[in-house]
Amino acid sequence: MTQQHLAAAVRSLMPRAKADLAELVAFPSVADPRQFPVEECEKAARWVADALAAEGLTGVRLLDTPDGTQSVYAELPGPAGAPTVLLYSHYDVQPPLDESAWQSPPFELTERDGRWYGRGAADCKGNILMHLTALRALREVDGGLPVGLKVIVEGSEEQGTGGLERYAEAHPELLAADVIVIGDTGNFAPGLPTVTASLRGMTVVEVALTTLGGNLHSGAFGGAAPDALQAMVRLLGTLHDEHGDVAVAGLTADQVWPGVQYDEEQFRADAKVLDGVGLTGTGTVADRLWARPSVTVLGIDAPPVIGATSSVQAAAKALVSLRIPPGTELKAAQQALVAHLEAAVPWGAQATVTLLSGGEAFSADTTGPAYEAMGEAMQEAFGRPMVSSGEGGSIPLCNTLRTLYPQAEIILIGVEEPTTQIHAVNESVDPEELERMALTEALFLRAYARLRSA
């Protein structure tokens, strides 16, 4: 059957994709029992398992990973001599953050201005539907799949607890494949077919400062008593120089990104930077996003403005994230960050710096037959050539898979693009992007099977 038949099949499946995505988004599957019931993740995992079983996949089961969450696994043998493709995604999502800032309920898929809104609509439940729609279209048009298939859908990617990585290391035969398609990124711009060629690594540390035996009246003691919150602000301010570049000794911040560039005005629009507000850091936007380290303060424990008292604070705590580009070793970066924080604590405050998680940066080899097949598929689906870009985010599983399966090609694609607002309020997915990426994946499976058999 021709590409037109496959495109028509994908298009006809889009109402079903929307209905399925609505069901999946309805589960508030945040893999953090401190915020959401574990049962919601279990329901989402069962939904994914049932959906894969309904498509004829075998060996469908829930994997109890070492971090206490569940991943979904399924497989389907291919024709004799056919290569094996592993499809990855994750069903857990970020918390909704400020629910009052959402224009529609975060866990209710809502169509507005041609987009589908809801937490996880893009990251990463939309990518699960990309996989399902591609498989459904191939079954409808070709009667089956031209490759052997494995599917793994993780349950704790957003928490970075490493459960699936540890499970894969203990069961290395489970995810072995010739090519691994990571459905957890997206296109550089809407309508521009993109593979992600590099990912920054990440580590998170918790910083706790204590200066007093208890809070004190700011009138009676302020001015001499060391304020832990003020100490924390001063400490965090040392992480960047006056330009906004990372100022941690041992972390290089002058690398250059050699590939596709990110126009500054487009970035300002995508990031919704307010008029008159400058960007941070030096170099091109692509340099700052994909080739250099970045430090972000993720959260601070401090009294809220409403209800605050006139007190000198005795203790403060912050969560700090460090992203590192390919070429920077994770352990060395962690040591540099911890050393910087410990050395910069003001006023002799008692400090504890705790490493919470970490993952190495990733760089893909884009020269193999799978990338050739993906380029062919994207050209057909989008009508324009494939480009490769970096991604400032981190997917630690990629390095685990590369270590376990060094001969496998790893390709990162997905339905996410700059306007989806993943990890923010009002996350959404463009259904046209979902349709084109589902078609891309279906065409890729065809093309890869053909190239491997040639």
FENPE-V72003 format. One record per backbone hydrogen bond with DSSP energy under -1.0 kcal/mol. CO is the residue of the C=O (numbers start at 0). NH is the residue of the N-H. If there is no record, write none. Layout:
co->(CO & CO)
nh->(NH & NH)
This chain:
co->(1 & 2 & 3 & 4 & 5 & 6 & 7 & 8 & 10 & 12 & 13 & 14 & 15 & 16 & 17 & 18 & 19 & 20 & 21 & 23 & 26 & 27 & 28 & 29 & 31 & 31 & 36 & 37 & 38 & 39 & 40 & 41 & 42 & 43 & 44 & 45 & 46 & 47 & 48 & 49 & 51 & 52 & 57 & 60 & 62 & 64 & 68 & 70 & 71 & 72 & 73 & 74 & 75 & 78 & 82 & 83 & 83 & 84 & 85 & 86 & 87 & 88 & 96 & 97 & 98 & 104 & 105 & 109 & 111 & 114 & 115 & 116 & 117 & 119 & 119 & 123 & 124 & 125 & 126 & 127 & 128 & 129 & 130 & 131 & 132 & 133 & 134 & 135 & 136 & 137 & 147 & 148 & 149 & 150 & 151 & 152 & 153 & 161 & 162 & 163 & 164 & 165 & 166 & 170 & 177 & 178 & 179 & 180 & 181 & 181 & 184 & 188 & 192 & 194 & 196 & 197 & 198 & 200 & 201 & 202 & 203 & 203 & 204 & 205 & 206 & 207 & 208 & 209 & 215 & 216 & 220 & 220 & 226 & 227 & 228 & 229 & 230 & 231 & 232 & 234 & 235 & 238 & 240 & 242 & 244 & 247 & 262 & 263 & 264 & 265 & 266 & 267 & 273 & 283 & 284 & 285 & 286 & 293 & 295 & 298 & 304 & 308 & 309 & 311 & 312 & 313 & 313 & 315 & 316 & 317 & 318 & 318 & 319 & 320 & 321 & 322 & 323 & 324 & 328 & 329 & 330 & 331 & 332 & 333 & 334 & 335 & 336 & 337 & 338 & 339 & 345 & 349 & 351 & 353 & 356 & 358 & 361 & 367 & 368 & 369 & 370 & 371 & 372 & 373 & 374 & 375 & 376 & 377 & 378 & 386 & 388 & 390 & 392 & 394 & 395 & 396 & 397 & 398 & 399 & 400 & 404 & 408 & 410 & 411 & 412 & 412 & 416 & 419 & 420 & 426 & 428 & 429 & 430 & 431 & 432 & 433 & 434 & 435 & 436 & 437 & 438 & 439 & 440 & 441 & 442 & 443 & 444 & 445 & 446 & 447 & 448)
nh->(5 & 6 & 7 & 8 & 9 & 10 & 11 & 12 & 13 & 16 & 17 & 18 & 19 & 20 & 21 & 22 & 23 & 24 & 25 & 26 & 28 & 29 & 92 & 31 & 34 & 35 & 39 & 41 & 42 & 43 & 44 & 45 & 46 & 47 & 48 & 49 & 50 & 51 & 52 & 53 & 56 & 55 & 74 & 72 & 70 & 67 & 64 & 62 & 152 & 60 & 150 & 57 & 148 & 81 & 147 & 177 & 178 & 149 & 180 & 151 & 182 & 153 & 98 & 100 & 101 & 107 & 118 & 116 & 114 & 111 & 428 & 109 & 120 & 124 & 125 & 127 & 128 & 129 & 130 & 131 & 132 & 133 & 134 & 135 & 136 & 137 & 138 & 139 & 140 & 141 & 84 & 75 & 86 & 73 & 88 & 71 & 90 & 165 & 166 & 167 & 168 & 169 & 170 & 173 & 408 & 85 & 410 & 87 & 183 & 412 & 415 & 191 & 386 & 388 & 363 & 390 & 361 & 323 & 358 & 321 & 355 & 356 & 319 & 353 & 317 & 351 & 315 & 349 & 311 & 220 & 223 & 224 & 230 & 231 & 232 & 233 & 234 & 235 & 236 & 237 & 238 & 246 & 243 & 280 & 240 & 250 & 266 & 267 & 268 & 269 & 270 & 272 & 276 & 287 & 288 & 289 & 290 & 322 & 320 & 318 & 307 & 310 & 217 & 215 & 227 & 210 & 211 & 208 & 300 & 206 & 297 & 298 & 204 & 295 & 202 & 293 & 200 & 327 & 332 & 333 & 334 & 335 & 336 & 337 & 338 & 339 & 340 & 341 & 342 & 343 & 348 & 209 & 207 & 205 & 203 & 201 & 198 & 371 & 372 & 373 & 374 & 375 & 376 & 377 & 378 & 379 & 380 & 381 & 382 & 194 & 196 & 199 & 199 & 397 & 399 & 400 & 401 & 402 & 403 & 404 & 407 & 179 & 181 & 195 & 183 & 184 & 419 & 427 & 423 & 117 & 115 & 433 & 434 & 435 & 436 & 437 & 438 & 439 & 440 & 441 & 442 & 443 & 444 & 445 & 446 & 447 & 448 & 449 & 450 & 451 & 452)
